[in-house]
Amino acid sequence: MRIPNIMLAIAATTLLAAGCAQQKAPATKALDSIEASLKDVKDDAAKYAPDGLRGVEAQYDRLKESLDKKEYDNVLAGTPQLQKAVDSLKDAVDAGKAQAASATKIAKAEWANLKDEVPKMVDTIQARVDTLDKSKRLPFGISKEEFEGSKSVLESMKATWTEATKDYKAGNEIEATSKAKTVQGMGAEVIDKLKIKKA
């Protein structure tokens, strides 16, 4: 009786090993396929859907660990869900690209006005500062502290505008427009403090 029992144990072990071997190929193939899909979208996902990318990579790492541990059942059970997550990530990237394209289009339209308005504003404030610097007494309603503060803000405006123009030339239209609007806001406050008459 012992010999048949040993034979049964050997047979069971052989069948189990054969079963594992049969599962290894499809499990490896499934994970490799997903890895290839993820590789195609990874760079764009890092830019347009970073949170989604981290989630998908975490799922992939778990299944890769299962594969390394020869837990092929876990891999085969988990790959369909992971593939869905990769597909959702691709959709999120496409949506992010569309949103970015729309924002860039709006930024370009706004820049078309800002590129003329902001330099004129800076020149107007500079002319006022130059005039007040030459005068012996500041006009009523403008304190020395406000004047000195306004001159400091003017220098910041110039520096920020220089950055904005560099950003735009580099293709960063959204960032450039944001900085240009910041300069515009700073300029509006200075115009008010220095009692500059609006044209």
Contacts in CASP RR format, 6 or more apart in sequence:
PFRMAT RR
TARGET T0000
AUTHOR 0000-0000-0000
METHOD contacts of the structure
MODEL  1
MRIPNIMLAIAATTLLAAGCAQQKAPATKALDSIEASLKDVKDDAAKYAP
DGLRGVEAQYDRLKESLDKKEYDNVLAGTPQLQKAVDSLKDAVDAGKAQA
ASATKIAKAEWANLKDEVPKMVDTIQARVDTLDKSKRLPFGISKEEFEGS
KSVLESMKATWTEATKDYKAGNEIEATSKAKTVQGMGAEVIDKLKIKKA
20 70 0 8 1.000
20 72 0 8 1.000
23 72 0 8 1.000
23 73 0 8 1.000
23 76 0 8 1.000
24 70 0 8 1.000
24 72 0 8 1.000
26 72 0 8 1.000
26 76 0 8 1.000
27 67 0 8 1.000
27 72 0 8 1.000
27 75 0 8 1.000
27 76 0 8 1.000
27 79 0 8 1.000
28 67 0 8 1.000
30 75 0 8 1.000
30 76 0 8 1.000
30 79 0 8 1.000
31 60 0 8 1.000
31 63 0 8 1.000
31 64 0 8 1.000
31 67 0 8 1.000
31 75 0 8 1.000
31 79 0 8 1.000
33 83 0 8 1.000
34 60 0 8 1.000
34 79 0 8 1.000
34 82 0 8 1.000
34 83 0 8 1.000
34 86 0 8 1.000
35 60 0 8 1.000
37 83 0 8 1.000
37 86 0 8 1.000
38 56 0 8 1.000
38 57 0 8 1.000
38 60 0 8 1.000
38 86 0 8 1.000
38 89 0 8 1.000
41 86 0 8 1.000
41 89 0 8 1.000
41 90 0 8 1.000
41 93 0 8 1.000
42 53 0 8 1.000
44 93 0 8 1.000
44 97 0 8 1.000
45 52 0 8 1.000
45 53 0 8 1.000
45 56 0 8 1.000
45 89 0 8 1.000
45 92 0 8 1.000
45 93 0 8 1.000
46 53 0 8 1.000
48 92 0 8 1.000
48 93 0 8 1.000
48 95 0 8 1.000
48 96 0 8 1.000
48 97 0 8 1.000
48 100 0 8 1.000
49 89 0 8 1.000
49 92 0 8 1.000
49 93 0 8 1.000
49 96 0 8 1.000
52 89 0 8 1.000
52 92 0 8 1.000
53 89 0 8 1.000
55 85 0 8 1.000
56 82 0 8 1.000
56 85 0 8 1.000
56 86 0 8 1.000
56 89 0 8 1.000
59 81 0 8 1.000
59 82 0 8 1.000
59 85 0 8 1.000
60 82 0 8 1.000
63 74 0 8 1.000
63 75 0 8 1.000
63 78 0 8 1.000
63 79 0 8 1.000
63 82 0 8 1.000
66 72 0 8 1.000
66 74 0 8 1.000
66 75 0 8 1.000
67 75 0 8 1.000
100 174 0 8 1.000
103 174 0 8 1.000
104 173 0 8 1.000
104 174 0 8 1.000
107 173 0 8 1.000
107 174 0 8 1.000
107 176 0 8 1.000
107 177 0 8 1.000
108 173 0 8 1.000
110 177 0 8 1.000
110 180 0 8 1.000
110 181 0 8 1.000
111 168 0 8 1.000
111 173 0 8 1.000
111 176 0 8 1.000
111 177 0 8 1.000
111 180 0 8 1.000
114 177 0 8 1.000
114 180 0 8 1.000
114 181 0 8 1.000
114 184 0 8 1.000
115 165 0 8 1.000
115 168 0 8 1.000
115 180 0 8 1.000
117 184 0 8 1.000
118 161 0 8 1.000
118 164 0 8 1.000
118 180 0 8 1.000
118 183 0 8 1.000
118 184 0 8 1.000
119 161 0 8 1.000
121 183 0 8 1.000
121 184 0 8 1.000
121 187 0 8 1.000
121 191 0 8 1.000
122 154 0 8 1.000
122 157 0 8 1.000
122 158 0 8 1.000
122 161 0 8 1.000
122 183 0 8 1.000
122 187 0 8 1.000
124 191 0 8 1.000
124 196 0 8 1.000
125 150 0 8 1.000
125 154 0 8 1.000
125 157 0 8 1.000
125 187 0 8 1.000
125 190 0 8 1.000
125 191 0 8 1.000
125 194 0 8 1.000
125 196 0 8 1.000
126 154 0 8 1.000
128 194 0 8 1.000
128 196 0 8 1.000
129 147 0 8 1.000
129 150 0 8 1.000
129 151 0 8 1.000
129 154 0 8 1.000
129 194 0 8 1.000
132 138 0 8 1.000
132 139 0 8 1.000
132 142 0 8 1.000
132 147 0 8 1.000
132 194 0 8 1.000
138 144 0 8 1.000
138 147 0 8 1.000
139 195 0 8 1.000
141 195 0 8 1.000
142 193 0 8 1.000
142 194 0 8 1.000
142 195 0 8 1.000
146 193 0 8 1.000
146 194 0 8 1.000
147 194 0 8 1.000
150 190 0 8 1.000
150 193 0 8 1.000
150 194 0 8 1.000
153 186 0 8 1.000
153 187 0 8 1.000
153 189 0 8 1.000
153 190 0 8 1.000
154 190 0 8 1.000
156 186 0 8 1.000
157 183 0 8 1.000
157 186 0 8 1.000
157 187 0 8 1.000
157 190 0 8 1.000
160 179 0 8 1.000
160 182 0 8 1.000
160 183 0 8 1.000
160 186 0 8 1.000
161 179 0 8 1.000
161 180 0 8 1.000
161 183 0 8 1.000
163 179 0 8 1.000
164 175 0 8 1.000
164 176 0 8 1.000
164 177 0 8 1.000
164 179 0 8 1.000
164 180 0 8 1.000
164 183 0 8 1.000
165 176 0 8 1.000
167 173 0 8 1.000
167 175 0 8 1.000
167 176 0 8 1.000
167 179 0 8 1.000
168 176 0 8 1.000
168 177 0 8 1.000
190 196 0 8 1.000
191 198 0 8 1.000
END
